[in-house]
Amino acid sequence: MEVLLPANIGIKKGGIFMKNIIDDPINKNIELYYAFFQFVSFITLQKVSTIETRKNELKNQMKNSYQKNPYYL
């Protein structure tokens, strides 16, 4: 038999309300998906920033080589 308590009683009694949220499988799945997508986004952001950095380095190398010898093909 489940006893329904108001939300504020759960907070006063040491986190009963929070325990029910964490034990809820739907919310647990949402939290896992959220953590997974944040992890994937972080890795993707690192790769994109690495590619952008390398692209900028190559642009600078091309500019420098052109400035050193503009008539060399």
LUMRO-871278 format. One record per residue (C-alpha): residue number from 1; residue in one letter; chain; x, y, z. Coordinates in pm, whole numbers, plus 32768, in hexadecimal, padded with zeros to 4 digits. Layout:
// LUMRO-871278
+-----+----+----+------+------+------+
|   i | aa | ch |   px |   py |   pz |
+-----+----+----+------+------+------+
| NUM |  a |  A |    X |    Y |    Z |
...
+-----+----+----+------+------+------+
***
This chain:
// LUMRO-871278
+-----+----+----+------+------+------+
|   i | aa | ch |   px |   py |   pz |
+-----+----+----+------+------+------+
|   1 |  m |  A | 8000 | 8000 | 8000 |
|   2 |  e |  A | 8091 | 814F | 7F98 |
|   3 |  v |  A | 8061 | 8281 | 8071 |
|   4 |  l |  A | 8047 | 83C9 | 7FB6 |
|   5 |  l |  A | 80F6 | 84EB | 805E |
|   6 |  p |  A | 80FD | 865A | 7FFE |
|   7 |  a |  A | 8242 | 86C1 | 7F55 |
|   8 |  n |  A | 82B6 | 87A2 | 8071 |
|   9 |  i |  A | 829D | 8688 | 8172 |
|  10 |  g |  A | 8391 | 85B7 | 80A7 |
|  11 |  i |  A | 8491 | 86CC | 80B6 |
|  12 |  k |  A | 8465 | 86F4 | 822F |
|  13 |  k |  A | 8481 | 857D | 8271 |
|  14 |  g |  A | 85DD | 855A | 81DF |
|  15 |  g |  A | 85A8 | 853C | 806C |
|  16 |  i |  A | 8489 | 8444 | 8040 |
|  17 |  f |  A | 8409 | 8515 | 7F1F |
|  18 |  m |  A | 855F | 851D | 7E75 |
|  19 |  k |  A | 857F | 83A2 | 7E9D |
|  20 |  n |  A | 843A | 8372 | 7DDD |
|  21 |  i |  A | 84B6 | 844E | 7CBF |
|  22 |  i |  A | 85FE | 8390 | 7C9E |
|  23 |  d |  A | 8551 | 823B | 7CB4 |
|  24 |  d |  A | 845C | 829A | 7BA0 |
|  25 |  p |  A | 84D8 | 81DD | 7A69 |
|  26 |  i |  A | 845F | 82E7 | 7976 |
|  27 |  n |  A | 8521 | 83FC | 7A23 |
|  28 |  k |  A | 864F | 8318 | 7A47 |
|  29 |  n |  A | 864C | 82D5 | 78CF |
|  30 |  i |  A | 8628 | 8448 | 7885 |
|  31 |  e |  A | 8752 | 8494 | 7965 |
|  32 |  l |  A | 8823 | 8383 | 78C0 |
|  33 |  y |  A | 87D0 | 8400 | 7763 |
|  34 |  y |  A | 881F | 8564 | 77CE |
|  35 |  a |  A | 8971 | 84FB | 785E |
|  36 |  f |  A | 89BF | 842F | 7726 |
|  37 |  f |  A | 896E | 854D | 7639 |
|  38 |  q |  A | 8A3A | 8640 | 7709 |
|  39 |  f |  A | 8B61 | 854F | 76F8 |
|  40 |  v |  A | 8B3D | 8526 | 757E |
|  41 |  s |  A | 8B15 | 869E | 7550 |
|  42 |  f |  A | 8C52 | 86DC | 761A |
|  43 |  i |  A | 8D1B | 85E6 | 7547 |
|  44 |  t |  A | 8C8D | 8678 | 7404 |
|  45 |  l |  A | 8CDE | 87DA | 7477 |
|  46 |  q |  A | 8E45 | 8773 | 74C0 |
|  47 |  k |  A | 8E6A | 86D6 | 7367 |
|  48 |  v |  A | 8DCF | 8803 | 72B8 |
|  49 |  s |  A | 8EB1 | 88F5 | 7374 |
|  50 |  t |  A | 8FE2 | 881F | 731C |
|  51 |  i |  A | 8F7E | 8820 | 71AC |
|  52 |  e |  A | 8F45 | 8999 | 71B4 |
|  53 |  t |  A | 9098 | 89D0 | 7259 |
|  54 |  r |  A | 9147 | 88F9 | 7155 |
|  55 |  k |  A | 908E | 89AA | 703B |
|  56 |  n |  A | 90FF | 8AFD | 70C0 |
|  57 |  e |  A | 9266 | 8A81 | 70DE |
|  58 |  l |  A | 9261 | 8A0D | 6F74 |
|  59 |  k |  A | 91D2 | 8B5B | 6F03 |
|  60 |  n |  A | 92E9 | 8C10 | 6FB7 |
|  61 |  q |  A | 93EF | 8B29 | 6F1E |
|  62 |  m |  A | 9363 | 8B6D | 6DC3 |
|  63 |  k |  A | 9366 | 8CE6 | 6DFF |
|  64 |  n |  A | 94CA | 8CD8 | 6E80 |
|  65 |  s |  A | 9548 | 8C06 | 6D5F |
|  66 |  y |  A | 94A2 | 8CF0 | 6C66 |
|  67 |  q |  A | 953C | 8E21 | 6D0D |
|  68 |  k |  A | 9699 | 8D87 | 6D08 |
|  69 |  n |  A | 9692 | 8D30 | 6B96 |
|  70 |  p |  A | 955F | 8DBA | 6AE3 |
|  71 |  y |  A | 95D7 | 8D52 | 6987 |
|  72 |  y |  A | 961C | 8BE6 | 69D8 |
|  73 |  l |  A | 9517 | 8AF6 | 694C |
+-----+----+----+------+------+------+
***
